[in-house]
Amino acid sequence: MQYTINRVTQLDPPDAAWARPQWTQAETLQVTLYPWQDSGHHPPTAARLLCDDRYLGVLFRVEDQYVRAVAQKFQDGVCSDSCVEFFIAPLPDSDAYFNFEVNCGGTMLLHRCPSSEEKNAGKGPYDVSPEDGATILMAHSMPKNVEPEIVEPTTWTVEYHIPFTLFQKYFDAAIPPTSGASWKGNFYKCGDKTSHPHWGTWAPVGGPKPSFHQPAFYQPVLFS
């Protein structure tokens, strides 16, 4: 299992439009695995990635129901809302990673999560600063606040562009990634405190309880 990020000359500004012509150049992956006991709500969730020399572009589309967005500030706990997540480890010799968690209203939580070696040394995750978070370009199809919960079938999208300089600053990663560069990651869908909680993944994840923070299960994410 792997995903290949295709390269374009220049990413269009994000607008959360799944049908934007540029996105037809991207591979589409599906979040289809729901390994843990949940409410039975398993919304079809798809993701696409593209990059240029400055940004990594991420686009999610969710055919959802029971849609909620309460978290509104950067670093709020968005996993309780209708949320999509992209975890990515950019270094070939380390499993340290970013966890990009975004609710349907475009609010993001983002930590720099430690490698196995860093954990053994007593180091934990730490927040990406608000100033650095503001360098991520965000677009979303839903209002920022969705409360009360929407119980009708609702399709929503979020799109964000991550500057490669963020990976350079927090991981000392070489940027932009060259053709053939291999990172590792996984993609998720959740809604911990919606009326129908669920936890879906792209790549298989082990364990008896929902846990996305398992880099041992990450799969190759390649750059074309």
Backbone hydrogen bonds, N-H to C=O, Kabsch-Sander energy under -0.5 kcal/mol:
donor,donor_aa,acceptor,acceptor_aa,energy
3,Y,220,P,-2.1
5,I,3,Y,-0.5
5,I,222,L,-3.9
6,N,4,T,-0.7
6,N,49,L,-0.7
8,V,51,C,-2.9
18,W,16,A,-0.9
20,R,17,A,-1.7
23,W,20,R,-1.7
24,T,21,P,-1.8
25,Q,22,Q,-1.7
26,A,23,W,-1.5
27,E,4,T,-0.5
29,L,47,A,-2.5
31,V,45,T,-2.9
32,T,30,Q,-0.9
32,T,201,T,-0.8
33,L,201,T,-2.3
34,Y,32,T,-0.5
39,S,197,P,-2.3
42,H,40,G,-0.8
45,T,31,V,-0.7
46,A,61,R,-2.6
47,A,29,L,-2.0
48,R,59,L,-2.5
49,L,27,E,-0.5
50,L,57,G,-1.7
51,C,6,N,-1.6
52,D,55,Y,-2.0
56,L,162,I,-2.4
57,G,50,L,-3.3
57,G,55,Y,-0.6
58,V,160,Y,-2.7
59,L,48,R,-2.5
60,F,158,V,-2.7
61,R,46,A,-2.5
62,V,156,W,-2.9
63,E,44,P,-2.7
64,D,62,V,-1.2
64,D,154,T,-2.3
66,Y,150,I,-0.6
67,V,150,I,-2.3
69,A,146,V,-2.3
75,Q,108,M,-2.8
76,D,73,K,-2.6
78,V,76,D,-1.8
80,S,77,G,-1.2
81,D,78,V,-1.8
82,S,68,R,-2.9
83,C,81,D,-0.7
83,C,190,C,-2.5
84,V,102,V,-2.6
85,E,188,Y,-2.1
86,F,100,F,-2.7
87,F,186,N,-2.3
88,I,98,F,-2.1
89,A,184,K,-3.7
94,S,91,L,-1.0
97,Y,113,C,-1.7
98,F,88,I,-2.3
99,N,111,H,-1.3
100,F,86,F,-2.6
100,F,98,F,-0.6
101,E,99,N,-0.9
101,E,109,L,-2.3
102,V,84,V,-2.7
103,N,107,T,-2.2
104,C,82,S,-1.9
106,G,103,N,-2.3
109,L,101,E,-2.6
111,H,99,N,-0.5
112,R,126,Y,-2.8
113,C,97,Y,-3.4
113,C,111,H,-0.8
119,K,115,S,-2.5
120,N,116,S,-2.2
121,A,117,E,-1.1
122,G,119,K,-2.1
123,K,118,E,-2.8
126,Y,112,R,-1.6
128,V,110,L,-2.1
133,G,129,S,-2.8
134,A,130,P,-1.9
135,T,132,D,-1.4
136,I,133,G,-1.6
137,L,135,T,-0.5
137,L,161,H,-2.0
139,A,159,E,-2.4
141,S,157,T,-2.3
142,M,104,C,-0.9
146,V,69,A,-2.6
146,V,144,K,-0.5
150,I,67,V,-2.8
151,V,149,E,-0.5
154,T,64,D,-2.6
156,W,62,V,-2.3
158,V,60,F,-1.4
159,E,139,A,-2.8
160,Y,58,V,-2.4
161,H,137,L,-2.4
162,I,56,L,-2.9
162,I,160,Y,-0.5
164,F,54,R,-2.7
166,L,163,P,-2.0
167,F,163,P,-0.6
168,Q,164,F,-1.8
169,K,165,T,-2.3
170,Y,166,L,-2.2
171,F,167,F,-1.7
172,D,168,Q,-1.4
173,A,167,F,-1.4
180,G,223,F,-3.2
181,A,178,T,-2.3
183,W,181,A,-0.5
183,W,221,V,-3.0
184,K,89,A,-2.0
185,G,219,Q,-2.4
186,N,87,F,-1.9
188,Y,85,E,-2.7
189,K,200,G,-1.9
190,C,83,C,-2.3
191,G,198,H,-1.2
192,D,79,C,-2.5
193,K,80,S,-1.6
194,T,191,G,-1.4
200,G,189,K,-3.4
201,T,33,L,-2.7
202,W,187,F,-1.9
214,Q,212,F,-2.3
217,F,214,Q,-2.2
218,Y,215,P,-1.4
219,Q,185,G,-2.5
221,V,183,W,-3.0
222,L,3,Y,-3.0
223,F,181,A,-2.1
224,S,5,I,-2.6
